[in-house]
Amino acid sequence: MGRFDYLIIGGGMTADAAARGIRREDAKGTIGIVGAEAHPPYNRPPLTKGLWKDEPLDGIWRKTQEVDAELMLGCSVVSVDPKAKRVTDDRGTDHGYGALLLATGGTPRRLKDAPEGVVYFRTVDDYRKVRGLADRGTGFVVVGGGFIGSEIAAALRMQDRDVTMLVKEEGLGARVFPPDLSRWLAEYYREKGVTVRLGKGVDRVESRDGKYRVRSGKDEPVSADAVVAGLGIEPNVNLARQAGLVVSDGVEVDQQLRTTSPEIYAAGDVANFPSSVLGRRMRVEHEDNANTMGELAGRNMAGAGRRYDHLPMFYSDLFDLGYEAVGDVSARHQTVVDWKEEFREGVIYYLEAGRVRGVLLWNTWGQVDAARALIAEPGPFRPEQLEGRLPAG
Ligand SMILES: Cc1cc2nc3c(=O)[nH]c(=O)nc-3n(C[C@H](O)[C@H](O)[C@H](O)COP(=O)(O)OP(=O)(O)OC[C@H]3O[C@@H](n4cnc5c(N)ncnc54)[C@H](O)[C@@H]3O)c2cc1C
C-alpha cells in the first residue's frame, strides 16, 4: 500500500486548486490525486464558452503536474476507511493518507429511460463529442434552460446549427432570473434563431436509424441528430456516506472545510459549507468556489487553520450578453430591479427579510466586490434605497 501525506479524491478544478493550496504551506509533503476521468484537471467553463469561439483546447489544462502531485487517472475510489486512514480504488489498490480531501464534484442528472448517445454535458469528452457533431452540421435538441442548457444552446447556434430548446419552466434561467427577464431571454434566443419551447418537460427520447425523437406532452415529437441535456447535477456523496460522514445537500463541512471525520476535508461542488455572510449553509456549483475553496481546503489540510469566509461569485455568457452574480440569487427571493437599459444593462438585488442576499450584475462589470460588501451590510433596505446603489454598465 502506498501512502500520501495528502490524498485528493477527484481530478477536477477543486482538486487542482487544493494541490496548489497544499504546496503553499508544505513544499515537500507527498500529494496523490485519484481522478475518475482519463484526463488531468482542466477548466470546465471554456467547454461551453471560449472553445466555441476558437480558443485553443490546449488552454484548458491546469498543469497540476507542476506542483509535484502524483496523478492516478481513469481510476475511481470506491471506499474510504477513516479509522485506518486508507482508501481503496477500483483496481483494488489501497492508498493510505495523512489528510484526505473529497473533491468528487457532481454527476449530471439523466433523462429517464433515454437511449445511449444523449450527451449529459459536463466533461471535455462531452465537448469533443458535441463539437464533432456540430462540425458535421448536425441539428440539436437541447434539453434544459438553466446554466448549461442556455450556454450550450448559444454555443451551437453561434456555429449556425439548428437548435431547439425544450425547457420545463416558462423562461430561460428561471431559477435565477425574475420572470420577466427569464421570458425576455427566451425571446432573445428566438431572435438569435434558436427554437425555444417553454413549459415543455421531456417525457421520452427515442432513437432510430441514428436520429432522435424527443416527446413532450401531446406535442408533435421534435426530431434531431443529437440531444444534449443540461439538467443540473447531483453531488457525488456516496463515498462520504459510506465513510459515515454527515451528508445533507452535499458533504457537510465546518468553516475550516473539515468534515465530521478528523483529517477528511471536502470542497467544491460536493461540499456543503456554512456561509458566515449569509448565516446559513450552502452548496455552490461554480468556478470561483471550486478555485477558492479548493485552495483553502489544501492549505488547511497542511495545517493553515483558516476559515472559509469567501462569498463566491459566478458568471455566464449568453450570445452577446453576460453577467456576474454574487451570493444567493434565487428567483424565489423578492427582487429589486434597477435597469439602466431594460433587460440589456442593469443590477438586480435579491432580498430576504429586507437584507440583500444576492446581486446579479447584468452586463455590468467591475462591481463584484461592491456587491459582496452590500450583501454583508445588515440592512434592512427599502427597495428605493437600492436603486442606483451599484452603478450599471
Ligand atoms: C460545461 C461547464 C461550464 C461551466 N461554466 C461555468 C462558468 O461559466 N462559471 C462558473 O462559475 N462555473 C462554471 N461551471 C461550474 C464549474 O466548472 C464547477 O463548479 C467546477 O468544475 C467544480 O469543480 P469540482 O472539482 O468541485 O467538481 P467536478 O468538476 O465535478 O470534478 C470532480 C471530479 O471528480 C471525479 N470523481 C468523482 N468521484 C470520484 C471518485 N470516487 N474517484 C475518483 N474521481 C472521482 C469526477 O469524475 C470529476 O472529474 C461550469 C461547469 C460545466 C460542466
Ligand as a Chemical Component Dictionary entry (heavy atoms), coordinates in Angstrom:
data_LIG
# 
_chem_comp.id                   LIG 
_chem_comp.type                 NON-POLYMER 
_chem_comp.pdbx_formal_charge   0 
_chem_comp.three_letter_code    LIG 
# 
loop_
_chem_comp_atom.comp_id 
_chem_comp_atom.atom_id 
_chem_comp_atom.alt_atom_id 
_chem_comp_atom.type_symbol 
_chem_comp_atom.charge 
_chem_comp_atom.model_Cartn_x 
_chem_comp_atom.model_Cartn_y 
_chem_comp_atom.model_Cartn_z 
_chem_comp_atom.pdbx_ordinal 
LIG C1  C1  C 0 -19.632 22.877 -19.145 1  
LIG C2  C2  C 0 -19.493 23.635 -17.871 2  
LIG C3  C3  C 0 -19.366 25.024 -17.898 3  
LIG C4  C4  C 0 -19.236 25.731 -16.707 4  
LIG N1  N1  N 0 -19.141 27.079 -16.757 5  
LIG C5  C5  C 0 -19.036 27.785 -15.610 6  
LIG C6  C6  C 0 -18.964 29.194 -15.628 7  
LIG O1  O1  O 0 -19.003 29.812 -16.690 8  
LIG N2  N2  N 0 -18.833 29.869 -14.475 9  
LIG C7  C7  C 0 -18.797 29.219 -13.282 10 
LIG O2  O2  O 0 -18.673 29.862 -12.256 11 
LIG N3  N3  N 0 -18.868 27.867 -13.212 12 
LIG C8  C8  C 0 -18.993 27.129 -14.345 13 
LIG N4  N4  N 0 -19.097 25.770 -14.299 14 
LIG C9  C9  C 0 -19.053 25.086 -12.992 15 
LIG C10 C10 C 0 -17.631 24.735 -12.569 16 
LIG O3  O3  O 0 -16.919 24.239 -13.659 17 
LIG C11 C11 C 0 -17.707 23.727 -11.434 18 
LIG O4  O4  O 0 -18.199 24.397 -10.311 19 
LIG C12 C12 C 0 -16.360 23.083 -11.115 20 
LIG O5  O5  O 0 -15.880 22.382 -12.222 21 
LIG C13 C13 C 0 -16.472 22.146 -9.926  22 
LIG O6  O6  O 0 -15.254 21.509 -9.744  23 
LIG P1  P1  P 0 -15.105 20.249 -8.770  24 
LIG O7  O7  O 0 -13.681 19.828 -8.940  25 
LIG O8  O8  O 0 -15.609 20.576 -7.427  26 
LIG O9  O9  O 0 -16.095 19.138 -9.346  27 
LIG P2  P2  P 0 -16.099 18.395 -10.755 28 
LIG O10 O10 O 0 -15.809 19.342 -11.840 29 
LIG O11 O11 O 0 -17.381 17.626 -10.813 30 
LIG O12 O12 O 0 -14.899 17.371 -10.657 31 
LIG C14 C14 C 0 -14.951 16.246 -9.825  32 
LIG C15 C15 C 0 -14.101 15.166 -10.444 33 
LIG O13 O13 O 0 -14.024 14.086 -9.539  34 
LIG C16 C16 C 0 -14.165 12.877 -10.231 35 
LIG N5  N5  N 0 -14.663 11.863 -9.278  36 
LIG C17 C17 C 0 -15.898 11.771 -8.741  37 
LIG N6  N6  N 0 -15.974 10.720 -7.915  38 
LIG C18 C18 C 0 -14.746 10.154 -7.921  39 
LIG C19 C19 C 0 -14.199 9.021  -7.270  40 
LIG N7  N7  N 0 -14.921 8.262  -6.420  41 
LIG N8  N8  N 0 -12.915 8.689  -7.521  42 
LIG C20 C20 C 0 -12.173 9.449  -8.361  43 
LIG N9  N9  N 0 -12.636 10.514 -9.004  44 
LIG C21 C21 C 0 -13.917 10.864 -8.786  45 
LIG C22 C22 C 0 -15.123 13.197 -11.342 46 
LIG O14 O14 O 0 -15.004 12.286 -12.403 47 
LIG C23 C23 C 0 -14.661 14.599 -11.735 48 
LIG O15 O15 O 0 -13.659 14.557 -12.711 49 
LIG C24 C24 C 0 -19.239 25.034 -15.469 50 
LIG C25 C25 C 0 -19.393 23.643 -15.448 51 
LIG C26 C26 C 0 -19.517 22.946 -16.626 52 
LIG C27 C27 C 0 -19.703 21.449 -16.595 53 
# 
loop_
_chem_comp_bond.comp_id 
_chem_comp_bond.atom_id_1 
_chem_comp_bond.atom_id_2 
_chem_comp_bond.value_order 
_chem_comp_bond.pdbx_ordinal 
LIG C1  C2  SING 1  
LIG C2  C3  SING 2  
LIG C2  C26 DOUB 3  
LIG C3  C4  DOUB 4  
LIG C4  N1  SING 5  
LIG C4  C24 SING 6  
LIG N1  C5  DOUB 7  
LIG C5  C6  SING 8  
LIG C5  C8  SING 9  
LIG C6  O1  DOUB 10 
LIG C6  N2  SING 11 
LIG N2  C7  SING 12 
LIG C7  O2  DOUB 13 
LIG C7  N3  SING 14 
LIG N3  C8  DOUB 15 
LIG C8  N4  SING 16 
LIG N4  C9  SING 17 
LIG N4  C24 SING 18 
LIG C9  C10 SING 19 
LIG C10 O3  SING 20 
LIG C10 C11 SING 21 
LIG C11 O4  SING 22 
LIG C11 C12 SING 23 
LIG C12 O5  SING 24 
LIG C12 C13 SING 25 
LIG C13 O6  SING 26 
LIG O6  P1  SING 27 
LIG P1  O7  DOUB 28 
LIG P1  O8  SING 29 
LIG P1  O9  SING 30 
LIG O9  P2  SING 31 
LIG P2  O10 DOUB 32 
LIG P2  O11 SING 33 
LIG P2  O12 SING 34 
LIG O12 C14 SING 35 
LIG C14 C15 SING 36 
LIG C15 O13 SING 37 
LIG C15 C23 SING 38 
LIG O13 C16 SING 39 
LIG C16 N5  SING 40 
LIG C16 C22 SING 41 
LIG N5  C17 SING 42 
LIG N5  C21 SING 43 
LIG C17 N6  DOUB 44 
LIG N6  C18 SING 45 
LIG C18 C19 SING 46 
LIG C18 C21 DOUB 47 
LIG C19 N7  SING 48 
LIG C19 N8  DOUB 49 
LIG N8  C20 SING 50 
LIG C20 N9  DOUB 51 
LIG N9  C21 SING 52 
LIG C22 O14 SING 53 
LIG C22 C23 SING 54 
LIG C23 O15 SING 55 
LIG C24 C25 DOUB 56 
LIG C25 C26 SING 57 
LIG C26 C27 SING 58 
# 
